[in-house]
Amino acid sequence: MLIAGLVGIGSVVAGLAGSTGQLIAARAGMGVGGALLLTTTLAVAMQIFTPAEHPKAIGIWSAVNALGFAAGPLLGGFMLNHFWWGAIFLINLPVAALGLVSVVALVPESKNPRGDRPDLLGALLSTISMTALVYAIISGPDHGRTSGRVLATAAVAVLAPAAFAYWESRIPYPMLDPHVFRNRRFTGAVAGAVLIAFDMGGALFLLTQHLQFVLGYGPLEAGLRTAPLAVVALNFSGLSAKWTARLGAPVSIALMMTMMSAGLVSIATLAAHGYGGTPLGLLLIGAGAAVANPAMAHAIMSAIPPEKAGVGAGVNGTLAEFGNGLGVAVLGAILNSRFAALIPAAAASLPAALASAGSDEERGRITDAFSSGLETSRLVGEVAALLGGLLAAALLRRAERADSAVAASV
């Protein structure tokens, strides 16, 4: 499965795409490969390390993810400055080739000898539900919240998850066993993981918009200015296991997601008209994510039986990608709504609105309106991060108390 995820066919098609449709289809294929990688890498780590080593292993796994997070904007900006846009996908190929050689040479095989049947209908229903939800959010500002298209898509977003839950509860080989949600530790970590990914994905999206469209930086310059977030996340990930062991998962998650919220507030209030206040916010967000992410990943994996490690890793990876997409969709929709409310006659996007502006005064008014939308969106992300931290901490605390009560009664 690791080898299948590393095969870079999707990257080749995306890099050579000649239309929007081809690019979207190629990105969907890359999503399948990414899902295989996210699932199998964490599952393998849980299989080859002992339970006592799991926190450290997950910390290292998170640090490697942060390394990619740091390198992505920088490499992407460099490629866009020197090559055509398709090169940002083809850069994946040498990395994938190195990964293929490493997997074949170093990774031991581990599999369930009984091998449950793949739950294809469950995968289809979950994909439909997530796609419908994100599409309804994104298309609302353009088509109207009460338009037939948006309402129909929203109805699918409500009905598909219900159908998914019903199907998963009826089959002997579910993709996601609904009974795992009875575990408070699992439920708390799931809630926190979705909201932290929502916060991170949305925050990075908004920041790149601000740096390029408001402050006027090029792609590479914008990538360099987002680097503090990922560099801090990379360096702090190695400390996550020690901090979590010392403070406990509930306290660690609550503190770190509060720190992320403070980082968003810092960027929203101090960086409205310049880059000056941005580094502080990035440092806070990166440090918070570096500890909270591994703590929640470990909580999810520890709530799943060892033989179902792939399921736990799949849940963790799916939540991360869904949270990222949802964060971009929701915060982007808030940004668009605020921008349209302040500049009703503007074009659908900021670059188009600036291109059609007739004077420097009008361009300044358009940029100020966009900045206002960014600030509102960031504050919504701050609330989501804070609520996610408090909710996850409360549920994990209740789970620890329940475990302690059971241990005391034995």
Disulfide bonds with the S-S distance in Angstrom:
none
